[in-house]
């Protein structure tokens, strides 16, 4: 019998890797802001919904709560520095778009902005805020997706996010998503 050696670790959030996304918010240029979030994910298909969890003391928290809208902007290898910067710096006393040299573009279905350099931006309207302890969860409906046309395969009309060099976060470090191993259902596909 094969011996497997394991040990216990301190209780905590060890569900890694997670996305490293930049969330843009604000309804006017004076309050446009960016916050980097890794606690985010899909929660429903119909209607399409996702969540972000944000600490109440973060500057973006009040902006999102007041406007009840935000945009989740996927990040890439080229956006890694900006992603980190916008996660460790506050927008309370600076314009994060200007400081990180990112372009705020008017969102199409919400009264906020998305990051022009992001390969895919997900416009969201908050439906519910759930206090959880250290963070509050913003549950939101996806109302629009804005995608870089270079990521759409014209022949198949398929979205090719695998070509975007997406960023992931794992226990304090950033990584680029790598090699594809299979597709959904490949383990049961008839040969």
Secondary structure as GFF3:
##gff-version 3
##sequence-region A 1 191
A	DSSP	beta_strand	18	19	.	.	.	ID=ss1
A	DSSP	beta_strand	21	25	.	.	.	ID=ss2
A	DSSP	three_ten_helix	29	31	.	.	.	ID=ss3
A	DSSP	beta_strand	33	37	.	.	.	ID=ss4
A	DSSP	beta_strand	40	44	.	.	.	ID=ss5
A	DSSP	beta_strand	49	54	.	.	.	ID=ss6
A	DSSP	alpha_helix	59	67	.	.	.	ID=ss7
A	DSSP	beta_strand	69	73	.	.	.	ID=ss8
A	DSSP	three_ten_helix	77	79	.	.	.	ID=ss9
A	DSSP	alpha_helix	80	88	.	.	.	ID=ss10
A	DSSP	alpha_helix	96	99	.	.	.	ID=ss11
A	DSSP	beta_strand	104	106	.	.	.	ID=ss12
A	DSSP	beta_strand	113	115	.	.	.	ID=ss13
A	DSSP	beta_strand	120	131	.	.	.	ID=ss14
A	DSSP	beta_strand	136	147	.	.	.	ID=ss15
A	DSSP	three_ten_helix	149	151	.	.	.	ID=ss16
A	DSSP	beta_strand	152	153	.	.	.	ID=ss17
A	DSSP	beta_strand	158	159	.	.	.	ID=ss18
A	DSSP	three_ten_helix	161	163	.	.	.	ID=ss19
A	DSSP	beta_strand	167	170	.	.	.	ID=ss20
A	DSSP	beta_strand	173	176	.	.	.	ID=ss21
###
